[in-house]
Amino acid sequence: MTATRLLAGVADAAGLQDYERWYGPLPGPGGPPGRARSRSRSRRPERLIEIIEAAGLTGRGGAGFPAGRKMRSVAARPGRKAVVANGAEGEPASRKDRLLLTRLPHLVLDGITLAAAAVGADEAYLCAHGTDSGLLRRLGHAVAERQAAGLDPVPIRVTGIPARYVSSEQSSIVQYLNGGPGRPTFSPPRPHERGVNGKPTLVHNVETLAHMAMIARHGHRWFRGAGLPSAPGSMLVTVSGAVTRPGVYEIEMGTTAGEVIMLAGGPAERLQALLIGGYFGAWLPVEAAWPVPMTHAGLRAAGGALGAGIVIAFPAAACPIAETARVARYLAEESARQCGPCRLGLPALADALASLAFSGDQGGSADDIAALIPLVERRGACRHPDGAAQLARSLLTAFPADVHRHRWQGACDGVRRPPLLPLPR
């Protein structure tokens, strides 16, 4: 179930000349002319939207919203538009977007140019973490290569945004580009209604845009040649934890979680669970997770979430409560602090998890966790508290025996292991 599409030239295609040798020159905004009834019809800018809709491409940033529908909602607005490529990976366990931007920047830049033409944009931005100065320099060099070659009619501006978890949310990016703080904003209006400089704004993850560049070259039938009819194409997954070969892999949609682990060399030690979807995802016991297809629908049915394609293999000797408590503290500290669930609810949830992990059930911490979850979710200004609540709920569901043991016997031996789940320093 592996696929080599986006990553076909990952070892050799960083420069523009090598990139075009591997992937071919950028087609017109309507995609390959041979796939349409006439050359004039294929070159309509909005033709790309029709092709993306036919391909069934969904966003690869986490939400899984249909990419073509999102483009059409922006294109239908009057006046000029803006396009924003989101390459600021908020999930600490994800490496896929940085891999694309480091090794295949022109694939992403092609996608930005195509999207700008399709929706009628006269502004385009590529956003990455502002603390990653080396990446920003490389992206600036790639943009300069393209300017010299006359490839991008709409200039693409490389912009560094705050390296915080909530700053990669689309409304946070729009607010930052408009001169405000990099924090989520209350909706409406949404970015597709009024975004950068007041213009309707298309915000796509960089992997989504890279797929768009490939679909424009090869057509929607080629894209549907991988994956499932209900979830076509390929996706990038970041695999880490107790596996032999952690890294970023390209898989067909519908590959099972167990096949993903084996693709990464198999377990490095005995596993008890998989954390799928990152820190807005969910814990799944390894026996339940192993046959689950890596699709939004498949993971949702299993009580999980696909998210941005993160799979963490969790060893049996580690403590899931202690690891979740660390992540919950991080999410509480990374919140926008502009509503009650973030200012009060997330710190309280992190405190209760830490108490259960390291002190047993002093003060009824297990009951506090269960009581806090419904008080936090769906009550915030953005989805940040919802993601933290989902992670905590999945802990209680996936590890009832661990919760019971901590509740009545105190901390387990696993709390003394070095932390496994990655967090920024």
Phi, psi and omega per residue, in radians:
M1 nan 0.200 3.048
T2 -1.328 2.784 3.122
A3 -2.473 2.480 3.068
T4 -2.156 1.580 -3.099
R5 -2.165 -1.322 3.073
L6 -1.003 -0.724 -2.990
L7 -1.607 0.254 -3.088
A8 -1.005 -0.702 -3.105
G9 -1.923 0.447 -2.985
V10 -1.090 -0.488 -3.093
A11 -1.450 -0.303 -2.956
D12 -2.316 0.018 -2.899
A13 -2.026 0.527 -3.110
A14 -1.210 -0.711 3.119
G15 -1.390 2.755 -3.060
L16 -1.087 -0.757 -3.090
Q17 -1.137 -0.812 3.117
D18 -1.152 -0.651 3.133
Y19 -1.056 -0.825 -3.119
E20 -1.195 -0.473 3.068
R21 -1.175 -0.639 -3.136
W22 -1.375 -0.788 -2.940
Y23 -1.860 -0.245 -3.114
G24 1.573 2.802 -3.138
P25 -1.183 2.770 3.132
L26 -1.157 2.176 3.089
P27 -1.320 3.021 3.058
G28 -1.141 2.922 -3.058
P29 -1.055 -0.337 3.126
G30 -1.578 0.034 3.131
G31 1.521 -3.012 -3.086
P32 -1.024 2.135 -3.066
P33 -1.095 -0.478 -3.134
G34 -1.167 -0.234 -3.094
R35 -1.637 0.031 3.123
A36 -2.034 2.993 -3.074
R37 -1.225 -0.583 -3.135
S38 -2.589 2.773 -3.123
R39 -1.107 -0.710 -3.113
S40 -1.127 -0.714 -3.138
R41 -1.179 -0.673 -3.095
S42 -1.190 -0.384 -3.092
R43 -1.630 0.049 3.001
R44 -1.090 2.278 -3.130
P45 -0.975 -0.663 -3.102
E46 -1.273 -0.161 3.108
R47 -1.055 -0.578 3.129
L48 -1.069 -0.666 3.134
I49 -1.069 -0.739 3.111
E50 -1.074 -0.697 -3.139
I51 -1.185 -0.734 3.129
I52 -1.121 -0.692 3.085
E53 -1.118 -0.735 3.134
A54 -1.156 -0.564 3.131
A55 -1.223 -0.470 -3.095
G56 1.366 0.395 3.125
L57 -1.135 2.287 3.023
T58 -1.987 2.774 -3.111
G59 -1.077 2.421 -3.107
R60 -1.794 0.242 3.139
G61 -1.548 -0.243 3.122
G62 2.526 -0.723 -3.048
A63 -1.374 -0.506 3.125
G64 1.269 0.448 3.138
F65 -1.298 2.502 3.130
P66 -0.977 2.139 -3.043
A67 -1.149 -0.716 -3.139
G68 -1.129 -0.689 3.118
R69 -1.123 -0.671 3.112
K70 -1.120 -0.727 3.099
M71 -1.119 -0.736 -3.100
R72 -1.142 -0.620 3.142
S73 -1.134 -0.534 3.087
V74 -1.395 -0.794 -3.098
A75 -1.062 -0.538 -3.098
A76 -1.279 -0.244 -3.139
R77 -1.336 2.567 3.125
P78 -1.275 2.754 3.051
G79 1.450 -3.059 -3.139
R80 -1.365 2.767 -3.046
K81 -2.173 3.095 3.036
A82 -2.312 2.665 3.086
V83 -2.173 2.342 3.115
V84 -2.198 2.192 3.034
A85 -1.700 2.097 -3.078
N86 -1.641 1.815 3.091
G87 -2.010 0.286 -3.137
A88 -1.635 1.580 -3.084
E89 -1.178 1.880 3.099
G90 -1.297 -0.503 -3.120
E91 -1.300 2.033 -3.120
P92 -1.076 -0.408 -3.109
A93 -1.545 -0.013 -3.109
S94 -1.708 2.448 3.105
R95 -2.271 -0.001 -2.992
K96 -1.190 -0.740 -3.093
D97 -1.173 -0.686 3.115
R98 -1.156 -0.629 3.072
L99 -1.057 -0.826 3.127
L100 -1.047 -0.809 -3.074
L101 -1.222 -0.523 -3.134
T102 -1.398 -0.774 -2.997
R103 -1.780 -0.458 -3.097
L104 -2.326 0.911 -3.082
P105 -1.083 -0.539 -3.075
H106 -1.257 -0.441 3.064
L107 -1.162 -0.715 3.082
V108 -1.204 -0.756 -3.124
L109 -1.129 -0.627 3.019
D110 -1.031 -0.782 3.138
G111 -1.074 -0.686 3.111
I112 -1.094 -0.808 -3.126
T113 -1.084 -0.750 3.113
L114 -1.115 -0.767 -3.131
A115 -1.135 -0.686 3.122
A116 -1.077 -0.734 3.109
A117 -1.165 -0.670 -3.061
A118 -1.190 -0.650 -3.072
V119 -1.728 -0.076 -3.140
G120 1.403 0.724 -3.104
A121 -1.566 2.563 2.999
D122 -2.070 0.148 3.023
E123 -2.371 2.469 3.122
A124 -2.523 2.419 -3.090
Y125 -2.321 2.503 2.991
L126 -2.092 2.011 -3.018
C127 -1.894 2.357 3.032
A128 -2.449 3.035 -3.133
H129 -1.135 2.289 -3.112
G130 -1.176 -0.352 3.120
T131 -1.358 -0.240 -3.114
D132 -1.615 1.300 -3.032
S133 -1.132 -0.597 3.124
G134 -1.116 -0.749 3.111
L135 -1.135 -0.745 -3.139
L136 -1.077 -0.672 3.094
R137 -1.125 -0.768 3.139
R138 -1.107 -0.694 3.113
L139 -1.160 -0.687 3.075
G140 -1.063 -0.686 3.101
H141 -1.133 -0.731 3.128
A142 -1.108 -0.718 3.101
V143 -1.096 -0.715 3.131
A144 -1.114 -0.684 3.080
E145 -0.997 -0.763 -3.086
R146 -1.249 -0.650 3.083
Q147 -1.076 -0.717 3.117
A148 -1.122 -0.548 3.141
A149 -1.559 -0.047 3.127
G150 1.188 0.639 -3.027
L151 -1.542 -0.509 -2.963
D152 -1.985 1.718 3.116
P153 -1.010 -0.602 3.068
V154 -1.738 2.028 -3.123
P155 -1.021 2.411 3.138
I156 -1.810 2.164 -3.129
R157 -1.776 2.174 3.078
V158 -1.495 2.194 -3.019
T159 -2.302 2.307 3.039
G160 -1.585 2.286 3.131
I161 -2.010 2.865 -3.130
P162 -0.981 2.445 -3.097
A163 -1.557 1.103 3.106
R164 -2.147 2.736 -3.058
Y165 -1.014 -0.828 -3.055
V166 -1.366 -0.229 -3.074
S167 -1.285 -0.274 3.124
S168 -1.553 -0.058 3.032
E169 -1.174 2.508 -2.931
Q170 -1.062 -0.679 3.129
S171 -1.230 -0.494 3.056
S172 -1.125 -0.776 -3.132
I173 -1.110 -0.785 3.140
V174 -1.056 -0.787 3.142
Q175 -1.096 -0.683 3.133
Y176 -1.160 -0.747 3.109
L177 -1.121 -0.435 3.095
N178 -1.522 0.126 3.073
G179 1.668 0.077 -3.130
G180 -1.729 -3.033 3.088
P181 -1.277 2.668 3.130
G182 -1.418 1.169 3.141
R183 -2.268 2.638 3.108
P184 -1.046 2.592 3.121
T185 -1.932 2.736 3.071
F186 -1.236 2.502 -3.141
S187 -1.998 2.675 -0.102
P188 -1.368 3.078 -0.016
P189 -1.359 2.659 3.057
R190 -1.572 2.822 -3.098
P191 -0.937 -0.614 -3.109
H192 -1.245 -0.258 3.086
E193 -1.627 -0.866 3.092
R194 -2.653 1.959 -3.050
G195 -2.197 -2.051 -3.070
V196 -1.131 2.172 -3.123
N197 0.950 0.553 3.109
G198 1.364 0.033 -3.094
K199 -1.569 2.608 2.947
P200 -0.972 2.287 -2.964
T201 -2.242 2.247 3.041
L202 -1.609 2.111 3.077
V203 -1.993 2.047 3.113
H204 -2.201 2.530 2.982
N205 -1.134 2.632 -3.063
V206 -1.136 -0.558 3.090
E207 -1.172 -0.677 3.084
T208 -1.005 -0.783 -3.132
L209 -1.179 -0.607 3.081
A210 -1.128 -0.748 3.058
H211 -1.069 -0.668 3.140
M212 -1.054 -0.722 3.118
A213 -1.123 -0.624 3.115
M214 -1.261 -0.695 3.122
I215 -1.124 -0.678 3.110
A216 -1.088 -0.525 3.120
R217 -1.398 -0.699 -2.925
H218 -1.992 -0.255 3.080
G219 1.651 2.875 -3.044
H220 -1.264 -0.536 -3.140
R221 -1.183 -0.667 3.065
W222 -1.050 -0.790 -3.117
F223 -1.067 -0.723 -3.130
R224 -1.306 -0.081 3.080
G225 -1.240 -0.177 3.052
A226 -2.089 2.760 3.088
G227 1.447 -2.727 -3.100
L228 -1.929 2.720 3.065
P229 -0.973 -0.653 -3.140
S230 -1.471 -0.241 3.141
A231 -2.572 1.354 -3.004
P232 -1.378 2.852 2.999
G233 1.582 -2.964 3.116
S234 -2.013 2.963 3.088
M235 -2.600 2.770 3.062
L236 -1.679 2.365 3.085
V237 -2.173 2.499 3.053
T238 -1.839 2.074 -3.076
V239 -1.958 2.269 -3.140
S240 -2.584 -2.998 -3.095
G241 1.555 -2.510 -3.028
A242 -1.489 1.122 3.035
V243 -2.162 2.806 -3.073
T244 -1.297 -0.668 -3.084
R245 -2.240 1.357 3.105
P246 -1.122 2.620 3.122
G247 2.839 -2.936 3.119
V248 -1.785 2.253 -3.119
Y249 -2.231 2.598 3.036
E250 -1.782 2.182 -3.099
I251 -2.228 2.795 2.975
E252 -1.318 2.460 3.018
M253 -0.995 2.354 -3.110
G254 1.745 -0.179 2.990
T255 -1.003 2.414 -3.108
T256 -1.332 2.754 3.130
A257 -1.073 -0.637 3.096
G258 -1.121 -0.687 3.092
E259 -1.128 -0.610 3.088
V260 -1.103 -0.771 3.108
I261 -1.063 -0.739 3.137
M262 -1.201 -0.574 3.065
L263 -1.066 -0.570 3.116
A264 -1.534 0.417 3.053
G265 1.618 -0.028 -3.130
G266 1.471 3.011 -3.109
P267 -1.113 2.440 3.052
A268 -1.511 -0.303 3.029
E269 -2.731 3.039 -3.089
R270 -1.099 2.344 -3.059
L271 -1.787 2.645 3.010
Q272 -2.030 -0.380 -3.077
A273 -2.835 2.895 2.959
L274 -2.114 2.399 2.958
L275 -1.764 1.966 -3.063
I276 -2.003 2.338 3.099
G277 1.707 0.022 3.131
G278 1.400 -2.755 -3.007
Y279 -1.447 -0.024 2.884
F280 -1.853 0.225 -3.122
G281 -1.689 -2.449 -3.061
A282 -2.719 2.604 2.985
W283 -1.359 2.416 3.033
L284 -2.333 2.269 3.041
P285 -0.946 2.514 -2.979
V286 -1.062 -0.653 -3.138
E287 -1.135 -0.638 3.130
A288 -1.338 -0.595 -3.057
A289 -1.362 -0.530 -2.959
W290 -0.947 -0.798 -3.097
P291 -1.560 0.049 -3.028
V292 -1.326 2.277 3.109
P293 -1.254 2.494 3.116
M294 -1.393 1.350 3.016
T295 -2.441 2.816 3.107
H296 -1.064 -0.791 -3.095
A297 -1.183 -0.737 -3.106
G298 -1.097 -0.780 -3.129
L299 -1.283 -0.607 3.090
R300 -1.083 -0.708 3.127
A301 -1.146 -0.476 3.137
A302 -1.564 0.027 -3.122
G303 1.540 0.248 -3.123
G304 -1.999 -2.816 3.134
A305 -2.671 2.404 3.127
L306 -1.279 -0.717 3.140
G307 0.998 -2.410 -3.101
A308 -1.625 0.368 3.055
G309 1.373 0.871 -3.139
I310 -1.963 2.277 3.091
V311 -2.262 2.063 3.134
I312 -2.039 2.087 3.123
A313 -1.452 2.108 -3.018
F314 -1.856 2.120 -3.049
P315 -1.312 2.717 -3.095
A316 -1.171 -0.461 -3.075
A317 -1.447 -0.114 -3.123
A318 -1.616 2.867 -3.108
C319 -1.812 1.949 -3.119
P320 -1.183 -0.493 -3.129
I321 -1.236 -0.766 3.111
A322 -1.110 -0.715 -3.140
E323 -1.164 -0.718 3.116
T324 -1.160 -0.624 3.099
A325 -1.100 -0.719 3.097
R326 -1.072 -0.807 -3.127
V327 -1.139 -0.720 3.138
A328 -1.083 -0.673 3.078
R329 -1.114 -0.749 3.101
Y330 -1.058 -0.804 -3.135
L331 -1.126 -0.631 3.089
A332 -1.130 -0.699 3.140
E333 -1.277 -0.440 -3.108
E334 -1.569 -0.005 -3.077
S335 -1.210 2.879 3.131
A336 -1.350 -0.272 3.122
R337 0.969 0.714 -3.131
Q338 -2.112 0.186 3.042
C339 -2.656 2.859 -3.068
G340 -1.005 -0.817 -3.140
P341 -0.996 -0.616 3.129
C342 -1.396 -0.754 -3.071
R343 -1.260 -0.622 -3.030
L344 -2.024 -0.791 -3.023
G345 -1.191 -0.821 -3.090
L346 -1.160 -0.747 3.052
P347 -1.054 -0.682 3.117
A348 -1.141 -0.686 3.098
L349 -1.128 -0.744 3.111
A350 -1.105 -0.703 3.106
D351 -1.078 -0.772 -3.113
A352 -1.149 -0.709 3.109
L353 -1.138 -0.745 3.132
A354 -1.125 -0.693 3.118
S355 -1.092 -0.781 3.124
L356 -1.133 -0.685 -3.079
A357 -1.193 -0.755 -2.937
F358 -1.953 -0.280 -3.052
S359 -2.197 0.104 -3.052
G360 1.342 -2.712 -3.027
D361 -1.712 0.756 3.115
Q362 -1.117 2.211 3.117
G363 1.297 0.214 3.107
G364 1.292 0.729 -3.057
S365 -1.103 -0.623 3.128
A366 -1.106 -0.731 3.084
D367 -1.155 -0.616 3.119
D368 -1.092 -0.710 3.142
I369 -1.052 -0.865 -3.123
A370 -1.091 -0.619 -3.120
A371 -1.326 -0.553 -3.078
L372 -1.322 -0.538 -3.042
I373 -0.978 -0.913 3.141
P374 -1.216 -0.319 3.090
L375 -1.395 -0.305 -3.081
V376 -1.696 -0.818 -2.991
E377 -1.290 2.585 3.114
R378 1.056 0.362 3.133
R379 -2.129 0.021 -3.070
G380 -1.665 3.020 3.096
A381 -1.312 -0.318 3.112
C382 -2.521 -2.983 -3.078
R383 -1.514 0.031 -3.076
H384 -1.010 -0.891 3.114
P385 -1.138 -0.502 3.112
D386 -1.109 -0.742 -3.137
G387 -1.116 -0.754 3.113
A388 -1.109 -0.684 3.125
A389 -1.155 -0.693 3.130
Q390 -1.093 -0.730 3.130
L391 -1.090 -0.769 -3.137
A392 -1.143 -0.739 3.130
R393 -1.085 -0.742 -3.131
S394 -1.139 -0.527 3.065
L395 -1.068 -0.832 -3.126
L396 -1.114 -0.595 -3.109
T397 -1.349 -0.724 -3.028
A398 -1.422 -0.452 -3.022
F399 -2.239 0.945 -3.122
P400 -1.080 -0.623 -3.134
A401 -1.170 -0.692 3.108
D402 -1.136 -0.740 3.122
V403 -1.072 -0.773 -3.141
H404 -1.084 -0.766 -3.123
R405 -1.116 -0.794 3.113
H406 -1.116 -0.639 -3.070
R407 -1.121 -0.672 -3.013
W408 -1.892 -0.306 -3.093
Q409 -2.097 -0.098 -3.140
G410 1.521 -2.937 -3.037
A411 -1.072 2.489 3.103
C412 -1.575 3.023 3.135
D413 -1.133 -0.450 -3.081
G414 -1.122 -0.367 -3.116
V415 -1.170 -0.304 -3.112
R416 -1.546 -0.112 3.080
R417 -1.228 2.637 3.046
P418 -1.033 2.531 -3.130
P419 -0.990 2.468 -3.114
L420 -1.803 -0.788 -3.071
L421 -1.249 2.226 -3.060
P422 -1.251 2.405 3.030
L423 -2.387 2.646 3.084
P424 -1.042 2.640 -3.137
R425 -1.155 nan nan
